[in-house]
């Protein structure tokens, strides 16, 4: 029993170390070079190999684009658009969306309590970058652009794609308070009777951007073609550090959702190896990153073809194109799609498109992480504070596991009672290990002690701990979420390390309630665990440490009560 329990605690400690390495890799300090890139904005042109191949004759083939080249040209004219939640630019060279900022999500957050303490110590306030998060970007080293356009069918007149020049009646647009929607129209014509109006539609409080292509054919020939929408991204190059949890980091790459296969990751390596070509009713294509997602959502009632491409300059493209539409002479036709660029708030994404909430990835323990998030969200709706939500979830988990922990703590208390007799047996049979084991098991049987009972709390805490780690790391609602007093960001470490120290104290108290291992070497190692765990928890998010403090406190209360009850009957 001692060996099993000891190995479980060692395994849990090792897991904490690995999670700490992974957390530091994703959320720890970055090098100045990685944060303060000053590359100028550029417009991009290519030989058009970044376009999908979709014609009225055949809409099933997607061309391989290995020879595309990107050349910097002088920046073209852009128009600015601002709503209450986003600010962005639309490049008139292609009508692409770029430099999209999420106005309600700053890069960093001030901590007033920390600044007051620093002021009392005569220190200046810590520098904080309050600029909003930029998801779409036109910088040369961080290209991430939402592109769209039309592809003319075989024999049809050319139509505007994301390399064509548009005109706009205004240089800037802003959604005013009380305004139900904002339309930003762009115009294109071939001067031979074919006119295309590309309109972006914005609504208050929404991270969805409507896209409409209106084709008016006043030429002398019929026109046929498809609409496409795609995301082009140049992954930001970071220095990769070592660590055994590299595969557990937040996923950054492509995703598609289809009616048959549902949610599928298409990572950058997959795009290099093979171009995707999948047809589906409805669906969507996205590039996702930590906390935020960008997805083109074509109409659910039409067949869409999803594709990927890898370009020679290192860009990756994922998107979809519609079925072909014929536009007779003197008539018009409309194409539609939607672009979601925003935080991965699951209820919000569920409304945007089926399966879009699956971009919040809780890893292999999703079956535990999803219910934990759902419960956290429900408690938050009542309390309005994510810290209290964590406390509430901890209480609920304790209640759920109460029968098991009750039995386990009784076993631990009984083990503590027989501890003196175990030591006596160990001294008597110090040179006869097999005899000692036999006598020990006989003692357990006589006293009705379950030698594995004390292992169950540790065993069941491991998956819960890991799931909560993922929930805190992947759920954008915890980003910059305040609790109380000095804890102003549950997703960041405690600035004064108070919670980790309290956690270490509670762990030491709980350790004192458990029977010490019979093996003196194991006993000495176990005594070091509160210190070791405290060191690592110094750098874990405050929300995770809060969970562990509350869990330990409840366990101490429960175990103290049970021990007293058993001692009374002794």
N, C-alpha and C positions, 0 to 999 in steps of 0.2 A: 504493500500500500504506500509506504513512504517513498519508494523508488518511483512509483507511477505518479504520485502527486508531485514529487520533486521534478520529474521530467516534464510534466505538464506546465509547471511554473517556468521552467527553463525555456520551453517552447514558446510560451506566451511572452516571456521577456525578449526572446529572439525576434518574435513577430513585432514587438514594439520598436525594436531597433530598426527593422526593415521599413516599417511604416514611417518612422522618423526620417530615415534617409530619403524615402520617396516624397515626403511632405516638404523637406528642405529643397529637394530638386525642383518641385513645382512652385513652391510659395516662398522659398528662402530668398535672401538678397541676391540680386543679379549684378553682373558686372556693369560698370558704367557704360561700356561700349554697347552692351546689349540693350540698354534702356534709352540712351540718348542719341540714337541714330539721327543724322542731320542730312540724309540724302534728299536732294530736291525732288519735287513732284515732277513727273514727266507724263507725256501722253505716249501711248504705245501704238505702233502700227506693225503689221505683219504681212506675209504673203497670202493671208486669208486661209491658211491651213488650220487655223483655230476655229473655223466654222464647221458645223455638222454637215454631213452630206444627206440631204433629204430632197427628193424630187417627186414630181407627180407620177413619174414612171416607176420609181422604186423608193419606198420609204423604210427599207429594212437594213440598208448598209450604212455603216459609219466608217468614214475614211480614216486610215492610219496617218497620223500627223507627226512624223518623226523629224521632218526637215524644216519645220517652221522656225523663223528667226524673228527676233524682236529688235527694233531699232528705235532709239530715242529721238524724238522730234520736238520742236518748240511746243510748249504747253498750249493747247487749244482753249477756246473760250468755254467757260463753265458758268452755270447759273446756280445760285444757292437756294436751298429750300429749308424752311424751319417749321417744325410743329412744336407741341408742348413736350414731346419725348425724344425727338430726333432732329439732328441738323445734318445736312448732306449737300453734296454737289452733284450736278448732272452735267457731264461733259457733252457739249453739242457735237463733238466729233464722235459720233456713234450713239449718242443718247444713253451712255452707260452711267450707272450710279457708283459714286466713289466717295471717299472721305466721309463716311457716315459715322457720326458721333451719337452715343446714347447719353442724352443730357442728364438723366437721373442716376447715372452710374459713373461716379468719378473714379479716377485711377487710384487715388488714396483718400483717406479720411482723417480729419483732425481728431485728436483726442484731447478734449478740453481739460480733463483731470490731469493727464500727463503733462500738459503744458503748464498748468498751475504749479505742479510739484517742481518742475524744472525751473520755473520762475522763482519759487521759494529758495531753490538751491543756487540761484544766480546764473542759471543756464538759459540759453536762448531756446525758443521753441524749435522743435524738429522740422526740417523742411518737408513740406507735403505737396505732392502734385495733385491739385484739385481739378485738373483738366478732365473732361469726360472721356470715357473709354471710346476709342476709335476702332470700329470693327472692319468696315471697308476702308481701303487705303490705296492711294496712288503713288506712294513713295517707291522709288526704284527697287529697294531691298525688301519691301513688304507689300508687294502688289497683291491686292485682293479687290476685285471689281465685279459688279453684277452687270452682265451684258445681256442684250436681247436684240432681236431683229427679225427680218423676214428673209426667206430663201425662195427665190423664184424657181418655178418648175422648168422642165425642159421646154425650150422654145418660147418661154414667157419673158417679158421685159424684166430687166434687173430691178430688184427691190432693195430698200435700205437695210443694211445689216449694221453691226456695231462698229464698222469702219466708215460709215457714210456720214455726211455733214447734214446737220439739222439746223433749223432756225427756231428762235423762241421770241414771243412778243415782249418778254420781260427778262431782266437780268437776275431778279430775285423774287422769291415768293415766301409768304409767311402765313401760317394758319392762325387766324385771329380768334380770341376767346368768343365762344358762342357759335362759331362757324362750324357747320356740320361736316364739311369736306372741303378739300382744296385740290383743284385740278391744275396740272402743269402740262400744257400741250406743246409738243414739238412738231414741226412741219418739214416735209420733204416732198419734192416733186422731180420727175425726170423731164419736165417741160414738154412732154408728149402726151399729156392727158392722164398719166398715172400719178395720183396724189396719196400720200400716206401721212396720217396724223398719229403720232405716238404720244399717248397721254398717260401720265402718272397720277394716281389718285391717293391722297393722304387723308386720314381721319384722326380726330383728336384722341389721344390716349392709346393709339394703336401703333404696333410695330409692323403692321402689314402695309404694303404699298401695292396698290392696284396698278396693273399695266394693261392698256388697251391699244391695239393697232387697228386703226380704221383705214381700210383700203378703198379708195374711190377710183373706179376705172372709167375715165372719159376718153380713153384712147380708141384706136380703131381695131384693136385685137383683144381677145379674151386674155385674162391673166389668171395664173394658178400658182399657188405657193404655200409654204408652211411658216408658222411662227416658231422661233426657238428662244429659249432663255437659258443662260448658263452662268456659272461662277468660275472665274479664272483666278487662281491663287498661286503665289510664289511663297512657299513655306518659309517662315522666318528661321534663319539658321542660328541655332544656339549651340554652345559648346556642351557636348554630352559628358556628363559626369558618370562615375561608376555607381554601382548599387544593384541589388538583387531584385528590386521591385520596379525595374524600368518598364516592364510590361503592364504594370498596374497604374501607370500614370493616366491622367485625363486624356481621352482620345482626341486627336487632332487630325482630321482628314475628311474624306468624302463619305456620304451616306445616301442610299436611295430607299424608297419605300414603294413596293409594288403590290398589286392585288393578290398575287400568288405567293411570292416569297416573303412578303411583309418587309420587316426592317433588315437591311443588309449594310454592313460597313464595306466601303470600297477604299482601302487606304492608298496612300501614294505609291507604294510598291506595286500594288495591284494595277494601278493605272499605267505604270511603266511597262509591266509585263504584257498587258492585254487591254485593248480598248473595249469598254463595256458597250453592249448593244442589246437592250431589253425593251420589249413592248409591254405596256400595261394599261389597263383602264384606270384612269386617275393616277394616284401616286404623287411623289415629289422627289426632288434631288436637292442635296444640301452639302455644305461644308460646315463642320462643327468644330468648336474649340472649347476650352474650359469656360464654363458659365454662359457662353453665348453661341447662337446658331444663326446661320444664314441659309435660307431655303427658298427655291423657286417652286411654287405650287400651281401647276396647270389645272385647268378645269377637271373636276372629278368625273364628269359625264362624257369625256372624250378619250380616245385612245392616244396615248403618248409614248414616244420612244426615248428612252433614257440612254445616255452615252457618256463616255469619258474620253479624254485625250491627254497625252503627255507631250508637251512642246519642248523643242530643243533647248530653249533658254531656261528650262527648269520650271516653267509654269505647269500647273495641273488644271484641267478643265472638266467640270461635271455639269450636266444639264439635260434638257429634254427638248424635243420638237413635236409639234402637233401633226395630225393628219393633214393632207393637202386640202385646200379650199379653192374652188373655182369661182372666179369673179367675171361675169359676163360684161360685155361692152355696155356702158351706161348704168351699171349697177355698182353696189358696194358690198363690203363684207367686213366683219369685225373679228378680231382675235383677242383673247384675254388670258391673263395669268396673274399670279400674285407673288410678291416677294416678302418673305418674313425675315427681318434682321433685328434681333433683340435678345433679351435674356431668356434663358431656358427655364421659364416659370411653367411648371407642368399644366396647371389648369388653363393657363393662357394658350399654351401650345395645343392642348386637346381641342380647343375651339377653332384653332387656325386650320388644322388638317388632321385626319386620322393617323395615329402613329407618330406624330411629330414629337410628342412628349417622351418617346423612347430615346431621344437624343440625350436625355439625362441618364447616364450609364452608371449603375451601381456595381458593375463587375459581376463576378460569379455568384455573389450573394444578393442579387437583385430581388430574389423571392423573399428575402428578409428586409432589404433596404426599402422596397416599395411600401410595405405596410408601416414601417417606421416613419417614412416621410409623410404618408397619409395621416397618421396619428399626430405627428408634429404639426401638420397644417391645420387639423381640426382644433387642436388645443390652442394654436396661435390665433385662430378665429375668435376664441373666447377670451384670451388673455392679452392679445396684441403685443406679446413679447416673446421672442424666440428662446430666450434664456429660460423663461418659465415653461415654455413648451418642452425643452429638454428635461427639466425637472419632472414635468408631468409624464413624459414618456418613460423616464426612469422608474417612476412609481408604478406605471402600468406594467412594465416589464417585470418588476418585483412581484406584483400581484399575480401575474400570469405564471411565474415560476415559483410562487409561494409554496405549493405542496412539495416540490422538489427540494427547494432550499431548506424548508422546515425539516425534512427528513435528513438532509445532508448535515445541517447544523446540529441536529440531535446526535448523529453519528460522530461528528467532531467533538461534541461535548463528552460523549461516552468514551471516545478515544482519549480525551484528556484525563478522564478518571482512571483509566487503566495504565496511563503513562508510567507511573512509578513502578508498577509490576513489570512492564516491558523492560525498563532499565535494569531491574533486578535479574530478569531472564538473560538480558544481554551480558551482564557481568558473569552470571553463572556459566553461560555457554559461549564465552568469548572465543574459545578455540574450537568450537564445534558449530559452525554456521548451519549445517543441515538440521541439527537438533534444535537450535534456536528457532529456526523457521517453523519447525513442527510444533514446538511449544507455544510459539506466538499465535499460530493459527488455532490451536486448541483453546488458548485464552480468548481469542476473538469469538469463537463459537460458544464458549461457556458464558461470556458476558453479553452475547447477542450484539456484537459490534460488527458493522459492515466496514471492512477495511477500504473499500472503494468509495464509501459514501462522501468523504470529503473532497473527492476529485470532481464530482459532478458540477459544483458551482463554477469551478475554473473552466471545465470543459464547455459549458453552455455560455459562459461569458465571452469566450474567444470569438465565435461568429457574430454575436451581438456587437462586440467592440469593433470588429472589422466593418460590419455593416454601417454602424454609426460614423465610423471614419470616412466611408465613402459618401454617406449622405451629407456630412458636413463639408466634404471636399467638392462635391458635385452640385450641391443645391445652391443656386444663386441667391436665394432668399437669405442665406446666412452670411453672405458677403457684406461686410460692414454693418451687420445687424448688432445693435447695442443690447446689453443686458441691464446692468445697473452700475452705479459708482464708476470705478476705473475700467470696467470691462465694456468697452464701446465697440468692439468688433469680435464677435464670437468665432469668426473664421481665422483670427490671428492669435498669436500667443499672448498670454497675460503680460502686459508691459512691466508689471512689478513682481511677477513670478509668485504672487501670493497663493493663487489657486493650486499650482503644482506643489508648493510647500505643504499646504493643507492636505492635499492628496497623499503626500508622503507620510504625514502624521497619522492620517486615518488608516493607511496601509500598515503602519507600524502597530497601531492599536489592534487592528484586526488580526495581525500576525500573533500578537500576544494572547489572543483568545483561542488560537488553534494549537493543537499539540505539536511540539517541536519534533523534528525527525529524530529517530533513535540514533542514526549515524551522526557522530559529532561533526564530521566534515560537511555533511549536508546542512546541518544546523547552522554552522558558521556562514555558509554561502547564503542560506535563507535570510539570515540577519542583514545581509548586505542589500537585499532586493529593494526595500523601501528607499534606500539612498540612490541605487542605480535607476529605479523607475522615476524617481523625482527628477533626476538629471535630464532624462529623456523627455519627460512631460513638460519641462521648462519651455520646450520649443514646439509643443503640440498646440493646436487651436484651443482657445479658451473653452469653447463649447464642448469639446471632447473631454477636457479635464473636469469641467463642471459635471458632466455625466458621471465620471468616475468618482468624484468627491461625494455626490449624492448617493451613488450606488454603495460606496464603502460605508457611509454614515448609516444608511438603512440596514446594511448587513451587520454592522456593529450593534445596533439597537436590537435587531432580531436575535443575533447570536448571544448577546449578553442576557437577554430574557430567558432564552432556552437553557443556557448554562446554569442560571440561578435555579430554574425549575428542576433540573436534573440533580443539582447538588442538594436540593431540599429532600429529595427522595432517597439520597444515598444513605 
